[in-house]
Amino acid sequence: MRSAYELSCAVLQVLLRRFQITLNLSMYGVLDFLNSKKMTDVGPMDLIDDEDSDVEEGIDKQTRTKLAYNLPGSMPNNGRPIIRTKCLKIAPTGRSWAAATTEGVLIYSMDESFVFDPTDLDMDVTPEAVEKALSEDQHQRALFLSFRLNEDSLIKHCIMSVKPTDIPAVASSIPFRYLQRLMEALSNLLENSPYQEFILRWCQEFCKAHGHSIQENFRTLHPALRSLNKAITRSHQDLSETCSSNLYSLKYLTSTITKN
């Protein structure tokens, strides 16, 4: 048993690719090359039960250990747990998949921007709940739910759905633990969205509301602040070039009209 889950062709049994699912050396099955000193005729020494199998207590231990190996994320009563992949589900898009392993559920994706790192989840925190809050004009609640789901597309959608007049109130109500995620989303929006004034208004309002907290936790927020500063500087340079070009064009047009 190896620590990499092997995807094979169902008919030809051809190995297509291997994915590493753990580096935890305390589990059995992580090493590609086993120590020959611990190999016996009946298998690895680490998996051999030293208890007397004729004793009822020993039989119970063996049964419990065997059952524990079949449960993802469980820990057997004796011996080292075996790293295994019990279930695999592929997303309908075909670009991501999830595997239920001994250490828990692992999610893989072909998209570099895909990040699934939810926090404070419960039964009510779902994408449907976010859309419902937006439809009811509860922009603050929708934004908080998107932060808890930590899905980039949902966070950006909630930011862009806030009315310009509501930005100060929503920005001031954001807890400190979500500031870094908000700055990362705004940085990305500045680089890819045409609504520059709207996003800069967001930057201005959340800096006004949380300036003191940002100063006190500068080291923690420094990477996000640096990305945001770069995005604002780049946007300023692009706009200044466009405005300068338009200014010269307007001066030429007005001078031509005056001469005529």
C-alpha positions as CSV (number, residue, x, y, z in Angstrom):
1,M,0.0,0.0,0.0
2,R,1.5,3.3,-1.1
3,S,0.7,6.9,0.0
4,A,-0.2,8.0,-3.5
5,Y,-3.6,7.2,-4.9
6,E,-3.3,5.6,-8.3
7,L,-5.7,6.6,-11.1
8,S,-5.9,3.7,-13.5
9,C,-7.7,2.9,-16.7
10,A,-10.7,0.6,-15.8
11,V,-10.2,-1.7,-18.8
12,L,-6.4,-1.8,-19.5
13,Q,-5.3,-1.1,-15.9
14,V,-2.8,1.5,-17.1
15,L,-1.4,3.9,-14.5
16,L,-2.2,7.4,-15.6
17,R,-1.0,9.5,-12.7
18,R,-0.2,9.4,-9.0
19,F,-1.2,12.0,-6.4
20,Q,0.5,12.3,-3.0
21,I,-2.1,12.3,-0.3
22,T,0.1,12.5,2.8
23,L,3.7,12.9,4.1
24,N,2.9,11.6,7.6
25,L,5.6,9.0,8.3
26,S,3.8,7.8,11.4
27,M,1.3,6.0,9.1
28,Y,1.9,2.7,7.5
29,G,2.1,2.8,3.7
30,V,3.8,6.1,3.2
31,L,7.2,4.8,2.2
32,D,7.7,3.6,-1.4
33,F,10.6,1.3,-0.3
34,L,10.0,-0.9,2.8
35,N,12.6,-1.8,5.3
36,S,13.5,-5.4,4.5
37,K,14.6,-6.0,8.2
38,K,11.0,-5.6,9.3
39,M,9.5,-7.9,6.7
40,T,8.5,-11.5,7.7
41,D,6.8,-14.4,5.9
42,V,3.4,-13.2,7.1
43,G,3.9,-9.5,6.3
44,P,5.3,-6.4,7.9
45,M,6.1,-6.6,11.7
46,D,4.3,-3.4,12.4
47,L,1.0,-4.9,11.4
48,I,1.4,-8.2,13.3
49,D,-0.6,-8.3,16.5
50,D,1.6,-9.5,19.4
51,E,-1.4,-10.5,21.6
52,D,-2.4,-14.1,22.0
53,S,-5.1,-14.7,19.4
54,D,-6.6,-17.4,21.6
55,V,-7.4,-15.0,24.3
56,E,-10.8,-13.3,24.0
57,E,-9.3,-9.9,24.7
58,G,-6.7,-10.3,21.9
59,I,-9.5,-11.3,19.4
60,D,-11.5,-8.2,20.4
61,K,-8.4,-6.0,19.8
62,Q,-7.8,-7.5,16.4
63,T,-11.5,-7.0,15.4
64,R,-11.5,-3.4,16.5
65,T,-8.2,-2.7,14.7
66,K,-9.5,-4.2,11.5
67,L,-12.7,-2.2,11.7
68,A,-10.8,1.0,12.4
69,Y,-8.7,0.6,9.2
70,N,-12.0,0.7,7.1
71,L,-13.1,4.1,8.5
72,P,-11.5,7.2,6.8
73,G,-9.9,9.4,9.4
74,S,-10.1,6.8,12.2
75,M,-7.2,5.7,14.5
76,P,-6.8,2.0,15.3
77,N,-6.4,0.9,18.9
78,N,-2.9,-0.7,18.3
79,G,-0.3,-0.5,15.6
80,R,0.1,2.2,13.0
81,P,-2.9,3.3,10.9
82,I,-2.8,2.5,7.2
83,I,-3.0,5.3,4.8
84,R,-5.8,4.6,2.3
85,T,-8.1,6.2,-0.1
86,K,-11.6,4.9,0.4
87,C,-13.7,7.0,-2.0
88,L,-13.1,9.3,-5.0
89,K,-15.6,11.8,-6.5
90,I,-15.0,13.9,-9.5
91,A,-16.7,17.3,-10.0
92,P,-19.2,17.7,-12.9
93,T,-16.7,20.2,-14.5
94,G,-14.1,17.5,-14.6
95,R,-11.4,20.0,-13.3
96,S,-11.5,19.0,-9.6
97,W,-12.0,16.0,-7.5
98,A,-12.2,15.0,-3.8
99,A,-10.8,11.9,-2.1
100,A,-11.8,10.5,1.3
101,T,-8.6,9.3,2.9
102,T,-7.5,8.1,6.3
103,E,-6.5,11.7,7.3
104,G,-9.7,13.2,6.0
105,V,-11.1,14.7,2.8
106,L,-8.6,16.1,0.3
107,I,-9.6,18.3,-2.6
108,Y,-7.6,18.7,-5.8
109,S,-8.1,21.1,-8.7
110,M,-6.6,21.9,-12.1
111,D,-7.4,25.6,-11.6
112,E,-4.7,27.5,-9.7
113,S,-7.3,30.1,-8.5
114,F,-9.4,27.4,-6.9
115,V,-9.2,27.6,-3.1
116,F,-11.5,25.8,-0.8
117,D,-10.6,26.7,2.8
118,P,-14.0,27.3,4.6
119,T,-14.2,28.6,8.1
120,D,-16.9,28.4,10.7
121,L,-19.1,26.2,8.5
122,D,-22.6,25.1,9.6
123,M,-25.7,23.9,7.8
124,D,-26.8,27.4,6.9
125,V,-23.5,28.5,5.3
126,T,-24.1,27.6,1.6
127,P,-23.8,29.4,-1.8
128,E,-27.6,29.3,-1.9
129,A,-27.8,31.2,1.4
130,V,-25.4,33.9,-0.1
131,E,-27.6,34.3,-3.2
132,K,-30.8,34.5,-1.0
133,A,-29.2,37.2,1.2
134,L,-28.3,39.2,-1.9
135,S,-31.8,38.9,-3.3
136,E,-33.1,40.3,0.0
137,D,-30.6,43.2,-0.2
138,Q,-28.8,41.9,2.9
139,H,-25.4,42.7,1.5
140,Q,-23.5,42.6,4.8
141,R,-24.8,39.1,5.6
142,A,-24.1,37.8,2.1
143,L,-20.5,39.1,2.3
144,F,-19.9,37.5,5.7
145,L,-21.3,34.2,4.4
146,S,-19.0,34.3,1.4
147,F,-16.0,35.0,3.7
148,R,-16.9,31.9,5.7
149,L,-17.2,29.8,2.5
150,N,-13.9,31.4,1.3
151,E,-14.8,31.1,-2.3
152,D,-13.1,33.7,-4.4
153,S,-15.9,34.1,-7.0
154,L,-18.6,34.5,-4.3
155,I,-16.6,37.1,-2.4
156,K,-16.1,39.2,-5.5
157,H,-19.7,38.9,-6.4
158,C,-20.8,40.1,-3.0
159,I,-18.4,43.0,-3.1
160,M,-19.6,44.1,-6.5
161,S,-23.3,43.8,-5.4
162,V,-23.0,46.4,-2.6
163,K,-24.5,49.7,-3.5
164,P,-22.1,52.6,-3.5
165,T,-24.0,54.4,-0.8
166,D,-23.8,51.3,1.4
167,I,-20.1,50.7,1.1
168,P,-19.1,52.8,4.2
169,A,-21.5,50.8,6.5
170,V,-20.6,47.4,5.1
171,A,-16.8,48.1,5.1
172,S,-16.8,49.3,8.7
173,S,-18.7,46.2,9.9
174,I,-16.2,43.7,8.5
175,P,-14.4,41.8,11.3
176,F,-10.6,42.0,11.5
177,R,-10.2,38.3,10.6
178,Y,-11.6,38.9,7.2
179,L,-9.6,42.0,6.3
180,Q,-6.7,40.1,4.6
181,R,-9.2,38.1,2.5
182,L,-11.0,41.3,1.5
183,M,-7.7,43.1,0.5
184,E,-6.7,40.1,-1.6
185,A,-10.1,40.2,-3.4
186,L,-9.9,43.9,-4.0
187,S,-6.4,43.6,-5.4
188,N,-7.5,41.0,-7.9
189,L,-10.6,43.1,-8.9
190,L,-8.5,46.2,-9.5
191,E,-6.4,44.3,-12.0
192,N,-9.3,42.6,-13.8
193,S,-12.4,44.7,-13.4
194,P,-13.4,47.8,-15.4
195,Y,-15.2,49.4,-12.3
196,Q,-12.1,51.1,-11.0
197,E,-13.9,54.0,-9.2
198,F,-16.2,51.6,-7.4
199,I,-13.3,49.3,-6.1
200,L,-11.2,52.3,-5.1
201,R,-14.1,53.5,-3.1
202,W,-14.1,50.2,-1.3
203,C,-10.3,50.6,-0.6
204,Q,-10.8,54.1,0.7
205,E,-13.7,53.2,3.1
206,F,-12.2,50.0,4.6
207,C,-8.9,51.9,5.2
208,K,-10.8,54.7,7.0
209,A,-12.7,52.2,9.1
210,H,-9.8,49.8,9.9
211,G,-6.7,52.0,9.6
212,H,-5.8,51.6,13.3
213,S,-6.2,47.8,13.2
214,I,-4.1,47.6,10.0
215,Q,-1.3,49.6,11.7
216,E,-1.3,47.4,14.7
217,N,-1.2,44.2,12.7
218,F,1.0,45.4,9.8
219,R,3.3,42.4,9.8
220,T,0.4,40.0,9.4
221,L,-1.3,42.0,6.7
222,H,1.9,43.1,4.9
223,P,1.6,40.7,2.0
224,A,-2.0,41.6,1.3
225,L,-1.3,45.3,1.7
226,R,1.7,45.1,-0.7
227,S,-0.5,43.4,-3.4
228,L,-3.2,46.0,-3.0
229,N,-0.6,48.8,-3.2
230,K,0.8,47.4,-6.4
231,A,-2.7,47.0,-7.9
232,I,-3.5,50.7,-7.1
233,T,-0.2,51.9,-8.4
234,R,-0.6,50.0,-11.7
235,S,-4.2,51.3,-12.1
236,H,-3.0,54.8,-11.5
237,Q,-0.3,54.5,-14.1
238,D,-2.7,53.1,-16.7
239,L,-5.3,55.8,-16.0
240,S,-2.8,58.6,-16.0
241,E,-1.6,57.6,-19.5
242,T,-5.1,57.5,-20.8
243,C,-6.1,60.8,-19.2
244,S,-2.9,62.5,-20.6
245,S,-3.7,61.2,-24.1
246,N,-7.3,62.4,-23.8
247,L,-6.2,65.8,-22.5
248,Y,-3.9,66.4,-25.5
249,S,-6.6,65.3,-27.9
250,L,-9.1,67.7,-26.3
251,K,-6.6,70.6,-26.5
252,Y,-6.0,69.9,-30.2
253,L,-9.8,69.7,-30.9
254,T,-10.5,72.9,-29.0
255,S,-7.7,74.8,-30.8
256,T,-9.0,73.6,-34.2
257,I,-12.5,74.8,-33.4
258,T,-11.3,78.2,-32.2
259,K,-9.3,78.7,-35.5
260,N,-12.3,77.8,-37.6
